[in-house]
Each structure stands twice: as C-alpha cells, then as structure tokens.
Amino acid sequence: MNRQQRLLLSRVSRSFDLSIRLLPSKLQAPVAIGYLLARATDTVADTSALPLGERQALLDLMNEAIHTPKDGSEQHLHRQIHGLTQAFAAQQSHPHERALMQALPECFHLQHTLSEADQASVRTVLGHIKRGQQQDMTLFGRGPEQLVALQTEADLDHYTWLVAGCVGEFWTELCDRHLPGYALLSQGEMLRIGREYGMGLQRLNIIRDMGADLADGRCYWPRETLERVGLTPEWLAQASKTRADSKNLETLTPLYTQWLDQTQAQLACGMRYALALQPWRLRLASALPALIGARTVSLLRQAGPAALTQRVKMPRHEVRVLLWRIALGWGSRKALDQQFHRLSEDGRA
C-alpha cells in the first residue's frame, strides 16, 4: 500500500488503519483492499440521498467489477463505473467517503495486483457482504418514513454473519495461507471464534448506533425479542427520540444489559482468537478491535439505555493510552489479556 492509499484508509477508519499497520506485510494488501472495497459498497448501500433503484444498480455494477478478471473486458466496466461513482461522490457530504468513491477505480486496479488465491478470497468475502447490504436495502430501503425491524434472533445472527462474521473467516483464511503455523488452535476452531469475533463487533456497532438507526427507520433488534419483554420497535423508536425521554428507556435495562453481555462474550472469543496467534504483530493487530470494543461496551454500560440518545465512543486520548500500554508489553499474551479484562470490568462497577 502506498502513502496515498494508507492516508485514505486512515481517514475512512482510524481503528482499522491501526490494525492494518500492525499486520505482517504479506497480509496488509489483501486485508486493506478487501476493506476499502467493502467500505465503498457500504457507502453506496447506506446513501439515502439516492433512490433505492439507483443504489442497487450501482452496487450490482461494482459487484460485477469485483468479480470480473483482468482480461481486458473489465476496462469498459471500470469506465462505466468511474462515471457513476464520480457523480455519486459529488453528492457525499462526508469528505472521506467522497474521497473513497473517487478512488474506487484505483481500488479495483489494486485488487488485480493480488495473487489469484487472495483475489478469490476477497471476492468470496465481498460476495457475502453484498448479500447483507442487499438485504439491508430491501428491508430498510423505505427510509425514515416507515419503521422496519428484523423479526427473529436468527435473522440478526444471519445478518451479523453476512456483514462481519464472514470477515473473521476471511482473515483466518489469509493467515493460514500466508503464515503457516500462525495459531496455537486448530484451523476449525480459529474459523469458529473468528466468525464470532466479527459478529460481536457488528453487534457492538448496532447497539452504539441504535438511536441513529431508529431515526432512519431501521431497527436491528428483533421484534420477537422486544415483544418477549413487552416492548415493540415503535416504542423503542419513540423513547429514543430525545434526551427528555431517556427515563422511559429504563424499562429496557434488563434487555440492554443482556445485549451487552452477549456482545462481550463474542468479543471474548475475539481475544481468545488473538491470544492464539503466534507472530506478535499479528496478535496485536487482531487484539486491538477487541480491546477498543471492550472499552466501548464499558462506556455503553455506564451510559445505560440512555446511550440511545447519545453518541458513545472511546475517546482518542484513551486509544493513544491503550496503544502505549500494549506496546510496552510488546504484544505479550499476558499484557493483552490483562488489558482486555481491565477494560471489560470498567463499566461493571
């Protein structure tokens, strides 16, 4: 990855860029390219300023470009996408997402610089992610005018696997290919807990962004789960609208705590995954999202259900302190495990 591409990655995702920089060099390109392409397709899927049909058409073209080999036939497709994405980028209010869409043709080129095996892995994981994005657009494409909720816990599990659990599998597959003997656990177990890790990170995003999602007509918490405790998605959306209504959210406390406990358990799978890794740089890169996630869960516990009316995020200065602490331990298993448990307990007082 050159300097310009690294700068783009750092702007799109600060925490993911930190993990990429820590990875062994053989893993950096396929992981970064896969992430940038996934983030670009996600930007298209989430942009409500464009009609649903236009977003779906652009997403289909991008998916076709991702799966088209470099045999000359891709050039016409790339030119077609270039015109659409430049027009799309002009409508983006977020400067970093605008820059990502403008750089999309270069991302397609970078994909073709990977080995055939790595290209196949990138295409597979992006295929799963696209299915999740299409499900999102189909279910929630009406926008804030109509609140729509997932129906069952199985729906939520399937969604979190499509958009994030498959990434844990992708990461594990790359490690096995490029770093023989990379883990202390079996490949099957690494795939299982890697999948749980990704799903836990996505559940954390869902909890943290719940207020904004509800305002946009999206409820990722299943209707059947809410109804089991006498609540509905409609009640949740109404109660999360203003800080003045935050007291009403106390009714949600037992279920909110349960959601955080489940997320914490999946992040613990992520820490177990990281601690099983052999190269210390790989261990550190894999542990970082779990550590930041553990602190975010703690902050969400401290805020309680009123977090639905706030923006809860680990402050930058705390991230810097965390990096110093784990760097001083040289990514040792003991130091990482201690940090994870300390960060996990912060919100349980």
C-alpha positions in Angstrom: 0.0 0.0 0.0 1.4 3.4 -1.0 1.3 6.5 1.1 -1.9 7.9 -0.6 -3.7 4.6 -0.1 -2.7 4.5 3.6 -3.9 8.0 4.1 -7.3 7.1 2.6 -7.5 4.1 4.8 -6.7 6.1 7.9 -9.4 8.7 7.1 -12.1 6.0 6.4 -11.4 4.1 9.6 -8.9 5.1 12.3 -9.1 1.9 14.3 -8.9 -0.4 11.3 -5.9 1.5 9.9 -4.1 0.9 13.2 -4.7 -2.8 12.9 -3.5 -2.9 9.2 -0.2 -1.1 10.1 0.5 -3.9 12.7 -0.1 -6.7 10.3 2.7 -8.7 8.7 3.5 -7.3 5.3 2.0 -10.4 3.4 -1.4 -9.7 4.9 -1.6 -5.9 4.6 -2.6 -5.6 0.9 -5.4 -8.2 0.7 -6.9 -7.1 4.0 -6.7 -3.4 3.2 -8.0 -3.8 -0.4 -10.9 -6.0 0.8 -11.8 -3.5 3.5 -11.7 -0.5 1.1 -13.9 -2.2 -1.4 -16.3 -3.3 1.3 -16.5 0.2 2.7 -17.1 1.6 -0.8 -20.1 -0.7 -1.4 -21.3 0.0 2.1 -21.3 3.8 1.3 -23.4 3.2 -1.7 -25.9 0.9 0.1 -26.3 3.4 3.0 -26.7 6.7 1.0 -30.4 7.5 1.3 -29.9 10.6 -0.9 -30.1 8.4 -4.0 -33.2 6.5 -4.9 -33.1 2.8 -3.9 -33.1 1.6 -7.5 -30.1 3.7 -8.5 -28.2 2.4 -5.4 -29.0 -1.2 -6.3 -27.9 -0.7 -9.9 -24.6 0.9 -8.9 -24.0 -1.8 -6.3 -24.6 -4.5 -8.9 -22.1 -2.9 -11.3 -19.5 -2.6 -8.5 -20.0 -6.3 -7.6 -19.6 -7.2 -11.3 -16.3 -5.3 -11.4 -15.1 -7.0 -8.3 -15.8 -10.4 -9.9 -14.5 -9.7 -13.4 -11.0 -11.0 -14.1 -8.3 -8.8 -15.6 -8.7 -10.0 -19.2 -9.4 -6.7 -21.0 -13.2 -7.0 -20.6 -13.0 -5.2 -17.3 -11.8 -1.9 -18.8 -15.2 -0.9 -20.3 -16.9 -1.8 -17.0 -14.4 0.3 -15.0 -15.0 3.3 -17.2 -18.8 2.9 -16.8 -18.4 2.7 -13.0 -16.0 5.6 -13.0 -18.6 8.0 -14.4 -21.3 6.8 -12.0 -19.1 6.9 -8.9 -17.8 10.4 -9.6 -21.4 11.7 -9.8 -22.2 9.7 -6.7 -19.1 11.1 -4.9 -20.2 14.7 -5.6 -23.4 14.0 -3.5 -21.4 12.8 -0.5 -21.4 15.2 2.4 -18.7 13.3 4.3 -15.3 14.2 2.7 -13.6 10.9 3.5 -16.4 8.9 1.9 -16.3 11.2 -1.1 -12.5 10.6 -1.4 -13.1 6.8 -1.2 -15.6 6.8 -4.0 -13.3 9.0 -6.1 -10.5 6.5 -5.5 -12.7 3.4 -6.3 -11.2 2.8 -9.8 -7.7 2.6 -8.2 -9.1 0.1 -5.6 -10.3 -2.2 -8.5 -6.8 -1.9 -10.0 -5.2 -2.8 -6.7 -7.4 -5.9 -6.4 -5.9 -7.3 -9.6 -2.4 -6.9 -8.1 -3.2 -9.6 -5.6 -2.4 -13.3 -6.1 -5.2 -15.4 -7.7 -5.8 -17.1 -4.3 -6.1 -13.8 -2.5 -8.3 -12.3 -5.2 -10.6 -15.4 -4.8 -10.8 -14.8 -1.0 -11.6 -11.1 -1.5 -14.3 -11.9 -4.0 -15.8 -14.5 -1.6 -16.0 -12.2 1.4 -17.3 -9.3 -0.6 -20.0 -11.6 -2.1 -21.2 -12.4 1.4 -21.1 -8.7 2.4 -23.0 -7.7 -0.7 -25.8 -10.1 0.2 -26.0 -8.4 3.6 -26.1 -5.0 2.0 -28.8 -6.0 -0.4 -30.9 -7.4 2.5 -30.4 -4.1 4.3 -31.6 -2.1 1.2 -34.6 -4.4 0.6 -35.7 -4.4 4.2 -34.9 -0.8 5.2 -35.0 1.0 1.8 -38.1 3.0 2.6 -36.2 5.3 4.8 -37.4 7.1 8.0 -41.0 7.3 6.8 -41.6 3.7 7.9 -40.0 1.9 10.8 -39.0 -1.7 9.9 -37.5 -4.3 12.3 -35.8 -7.6 11.9 -38.2 -10.3 13.0 -36.1 -13.0 14.8 -32.8 -13.6 16.6 -31.9 -16.0 13.7 -32.3 -13.0 11.3 -30.0 -10.9 13.4 -27.4 -13.7 13.6 -27.5 -14.2 9.9 -27.2 -10.5 9.2 -24.2 -10.1 11.5 -22.5 -13.1 9.9 -23.1 -11.7 6.4 -21.6 -8.3 7.0 -18.9 -9.1 9.7 -18.7 -12.7 10.7 -17.5 -13.7 7.3 -14.7 -11.2 7.6 -13.4 -13.2 10.6 -13.3 -16.2 8.3 -11.6 -14.3 5.6 -8.9 -13.0 7.9 -8.3 -16.6 9.2 -8.1 -18.0 5.7 -5.5 -15.4 4.7 -3.4 -16.1 7.8 -3.5 -19.9 7.1 -2.3 -19.2 3.5 0.5 -16.8 4.2 1.7 -17.7 7.7 2.0 -21.4 8.2 1.7 -22.4 11.9 0.2 -19.0 12.7 -2.0 -20.2 15.5 -2.0 -22.4 18.6 -5.5 -23.6 18.0 -6.9 -25.8 15.1 -7.9 -24.1 11.9 -11.5 -25.2 12.5 -11.6 -23.5 16.0 -9.9 -20.4 14.6 -12.6 -20.1 11.9 -15.4 -20.6 14.6 -14.1 -18.0 17.0 -13.1 -15.6 14.2 -16.7 -15.7 13.0 -18.0 -15.0 16.5 -15.5 -12.1 16.8 -16.7 -10.4 13.6 -20.4 -10.9 14.6 -19.6 -9.4 18.1 -18.1 -6.3 16.5 -21.1 -5.8 14.3 -23.5 -6.3 17.3 -21.5 -3.6 19.1 -22.0 -1.3 16.1 -25.7 -2.0 16.2 -26.0 -1.1 19.9 -23.8 2.0 19.6 -25.7 3.3 16.5 -29.2 2.2 17.6 -30.6 5.8 18.1 -29.5 6.9 14.7 -30.7 3.8 13.0 -34.1 4.1 14.7 -34.4 7.7 13.5 -33.7 6.4 10.0 -36.4 3.7 10.2 -34.1 0.8 11.0 -34.5 -1.5 14.0 -31.9 -4.3 14.0 -33.2 -5.6 17.4 -35.7 -8.3 16.5 -39.3 -7.7 17.1 -39.8 -11.1 18.8 -37.0 -10.3 21.3 -38.6 -6.9 22.2 -42.1 -8.4 22.5 -40.8 -11.0 24.9 -40.4 -8.3 27.4 -43.5 -6.3 26.5 -41.8 -3.8 24.1 -42.0 -3.0 20.4 -39.7 -1.4 17.9 -42.2 1.5 17.7 -41.9 2.1 21.5 -38.1 1.9 21.2 -38.0 4.5 18.4 -40.3 6.9 20.3 -38.4 6.6 23.5 -35.0 7.2 21.9 -36.0 10.4 20.1 -34.9 12.9 22.8 -32.9 13.1 26.0 -36.0 14.2 27.8 -37.5 10.7 27.2 -34.4 8.9 28.5 -36.2 7.9 31.7 -38.6 5.9 29.7 -35.7 3.8 28.5 -35.1 2.4 31.9 -37.7 -0.2 31.0 -35.2 -1.5 28.5 -32.4 -2.0 31.1 -32.6 -5.9 31.5 -32.6 -6.5 27.8 -30.0 -3.8 27.1 -27.7 -5.5 29.7 -28.3 -8.9 28.0 -27.4 -7.5 24.6 -24.1 -6.1 26.1 -23.4 -9.4 27.8 -23.8 -11.3 24.6 -21.6 -8.8 22.7 -19.0 -9.0 25.5 -18.9 -12.8 25.2 -18.3 -12.6 21.4 -15.5 -10.0 22.0 -14.0 -12.5 24.5 -14.0 -15.0 21.6 -12.0 -12.4 19.7 -9.5 -12.0 22.4 -9.1 -15.8 22.6 -8.5 -15.7 18.8 -5.9 -13.0 19.2 -4.1 -14.8 22.1 -3.8 -17.9 20.0 -1.8 -16.1 17.3 1.9 -16.7 17.0 3.6 -13.6 15.4 3.3 -10.8 18.0 2.4 -8.2 15.3 -0.5 -10.3 14.1 -1.6 -10.9 17.7 -1.5 -7.2 18.4 -3.4 -6.3 15.2 -6.1 -8.9 15.9 -6.5 -7.9 19.6 -6.9 -4.1 19.0 -10.5 -4.2 17.9 -11.5 -6.4 20.8 -9.7 -4.1 23.3 -11.4 -1.0 21.8 -14.7 -2.9 21.7 -14.4 -3.9 25.4 -13.9 -0.3 26.4 -16.8 0.8 24.2 -19.0 -1.9 25.9 -17.9 -0.5 29.3 -18.9 3.0 28.2 -22.3 1.8 27.0 -22.8 0.1 30.3 -22.1 3.3 32.2 -24.5 5.3 29.9 -27.2 2.6 30.2 -30.1 2.6 27.8 -29.9 6.4 27.6 -27.0 5.7 25.2 -29.7 5.5 22.5 -29.9 9.3 22.7 -26.1 9.9 22.8 -23.0 9.1 20.7 -20.9 6.7 22.7 -17.3 6.3 21.5 -13.9 5.6 23.0 -12.1 9.0 23.1 -8.9 9.4 21.0 -6.7 10.1 24.1 -7.8 6.8 25.6 -7.0 5.0 22.4 -3.5 6.5 22.5 -3.0 5.5 26.1 -4.1 1.9 25.2 -1.7 1.8 22.4 1.2 2.8 24.7 0.2 0.2 27.3 0.1 -2.7 24.8 3.2 -1.5 23.0 5.1 -1.5 26.3 4.1 -5.2 26.7 5.3 -6.0 23.1 2.0 -7.7 22.4 2.6 -10.3 25.0 -0.4 -12.6 25.7 -0.3 -11.7 29.4 -0.4 -8.0 28.8 -3.2 -8.2 26.2 -5.3 -10.5 28.4 -4.8 -8.1 31.4 -5.8 -5.1 29.3 -8.9 -6.9 28.0 -10.1 -7.8 31.5 -9.4 -4.4 32.9 -11.3 -2.6 30.1 -14.2 -5.1 30.4 -14.6 -4.5 34.1 -14.5 -0.7 33.9 -18.3 -0.5 33.3 -19.4 -3.1 35.8 -18.9 -1.1 39.0 
